[in-house]
Amino acid sequence: VAAESKASTSAEATKPPSPARQRVKKTPNDFIFGKVIGEGSYSTVYLAKEVSTQKEFAIKICEKKHLIRERKTHFVMREKEVFMKLDHPFFVKLAYTFQDSERLYYVLTYARNGELLGYLHKLSVFDVPCTRFYTAEVIVALEYLHRLGIIHRDLKPENILLSDDMHIKITDFGTSKVLPLNEHGTPVNSPEQRKKNSFVGTAEYVSPEVLNNEPANFGSDLWALGCIIYQCLSGSMPFRSGNEYQTFQKIVKAEYTFPEGFNEEAKDLVSKLLVLDPEERLGMPGTGGMSALKSHKFYAGLDWDALPSTTPPKLMPYL
Ligand SMILES: C[C@@H](Nc1nc2c(c3cc(-c4cn[nH]c4)ccc13)C(=O)N=C/C2=C\CC1CC1)C(C)(C)C
């Protein structure tokens, strides 16, 4: 990588910086690359350290020829478009982008404490205070995302990362959808949007409408939220089944049961999210919007605006 980029850097060195590019573009030589953090759909994400600041970043690298061959350039363009719009503490931030002859590089926040899923596996279940806190942070993140007209479409505990101070950092927007905004800046999810969906989320969290080939909408993220709340308190997924086909059969019928002892307020909340008709899900405009969701008794007493500055409850093994 270093050798090739030297070639392109020298080529770039002769190109006068265009006015649009005020700050100098980074190159791979500005970073020391470490372990592979994860494989995205058309990319590999590495842990890396910026030489000049010793700061750690996650760097997503895409092979240009692979993207072109797989005709996925629009995915990475859309993902970059989404990252450029996001400026909120509960999302991974895009710090720099640059390229060399072979690859595209996206330099992003490194969420040092990894996936929420990891803690859920370690503890098997979260207690009510932790479930309240972390799912409330997801709700604040969804409210921000939906206000920007962005549907995540693949929300799941693997995409909910944790920062140094144990607040959430949502990531993986490669499959998100950006809805056009009308003249008032409100997202338009019109019938024209109803073209065949090319993307289906992760089996256990995908919503009925997406399985029925209807376009994803904000309700699709609320369905995933319902699955996540269920999973935090029970340690298992509501529609988990022997195989994917059986899982899908349960999803399209919203067929699931609560385990013994499941928190009553959470039962009521989940039953208002895992509803077949997206418009009927708590948090959608027809049911009072996100403020109705935030007023649900499961979150009684929670200071929503203080969440980013609240000390997160300790994720404790279930006693
Ligand atoms: C879901 C995602 N996983 C992850 N994506 C990102 C991480 C990340 C960190 C850990 C981690 C940290 N400590 N221990 C584990 C585990 C998984 C991660 C991060 O720090 N910063 C940005 C990321 C992603 C940016 C986005 C453009 C792709 C996949 C599997 C797609 C790579």
PDBQT file of the ligand as one rigid body, heavy atoms in Angstrom, charges set to zero:
ROOT
HETATM    1  C1  LIG A 401     -20.640  -3.273  11.901  1.00  0.00    +0.000 C 
HETATM    2  C2  LIG A 401     -19.209  -2.950  11.601  1.00  0.00    +0.000 C 
HETATM    3  N1  LIG A 401     -18.408  -3.200  12.808  1.00  0.00    +0.000 N 
HETATM    4  C3  LIG A 401     -17.660  -2.201  13.321  1.00  0.00    +0.000 A 
HETATM    5  N2  LIG A 401     -17.650  -1.056  12.626  1.00  0.00    +0.000 NA
HETATM    6  C4  LIG A 401     -16.942   0.021  13.099  1.00  0.00    +0.000 A 
HETATM    7  C5  LIG A 401     -16.207  -0.021  14.304  1.00  0.00    +0.000 A 
HETATM    8  C6  LIG A 401     -16.183  -1.263  15.035  1.00  0.00    +0.000 A 
HETATM    9  C7  LIG A 401     -15.422  -1.452  16.201  1.00  0.00    +0.000 A 
HETATM   10  C8  LIG A 401     -15.412  -2.690  16.857  1.00  0.00    +0.000 A 
HETATM   11  C9  LIG A 401     -14.590  -2.876  18.029  1.00  0.00    +0.000 A 
HETATM   12  C10 LIG A 401     -13.914  -1.932  18.754  1.00  0.00    +0.000 A 
HETATM   13  N3  LIG A 401     -13.245  -2.550  19.770  1.00  0.00    +0.000 NA
HETATM   14  N4  LIG A 401     -13.481  -3.855  19.679  1.00  0.00    +0.000 N 
HETATM   15  C11 LIG A 401     -14.288  -4.078  18.620  1.00  0.00    +0.000 A 
HETATM   16  C12 LIG A 401     -16.194  -3.741  16.369  1.00  0.00    +0.000 A 
HETATM   17  C13 LIG A 401     -16.956  -3.588  15.219  1.00  0.00    +0.000 A 
HETATM   18  C14 LIG A 401     -16.940  -2.360  14.535  1.00  0.00    +0.000 A 
HETATM   19  C15 LIG A 401     -15.547   1.216  14.734  1.00  0.00    +0.000 A 
HETATM   20  O1  LIG A 401     -14.874   1.303  15.804  1.00  0.00    +0.000 OA
HETATM   21  N5  LIG A 401     -15.645   2.331  13.953  1.00  0.00    +0.000 NA
HETATM   22  C16 LIG A 401     -16.319   2.366  12.784  1.00  0.00    +0.000 A 
HETATM   23  C17 LIG A 401     -16.974   1.214  12.303  1.00  0.00    +0.000 A 
HETATM   24  C18 LIG A 401     -17.640   1.154  11.077  1.00  0.00    +0.000 C 
HETATM   25  C19 LIG A 401     -17.673   2.309  10.181  1.00  0.00    +0.000 C 
HETATM   26  C20 LIG A 401     -18.632   2.029   9.044  1.00  0.00    +0.000 C 
HETATM   27  C21 LIG A 401     -18.257   2.455   7.719  1.00  0.00    +0.000 C 
HETATM   28  C22 LIG A 401     -18.306   0.967   8.111  1.00  0.00    +0.000 C 
HETATM   29  C23 LIG A 401     -18.690  -3.767  10.419  1.00  0.00    +0.000 C 
HETATM   30  C24 LIG A 401     -18.748  -5.258  10.775  1.00  0.00    +0.000 C 
HETATM   31  C25 LIG A 401     -19.531  -3.446   9.219  1.00  0.00    +0.000 C 
HETATM   32  C26 LIG A 401     -17.247  -3.376  10.151  1.00  0.00    +0.000 C 
ENDROOT
TORSDOF 0
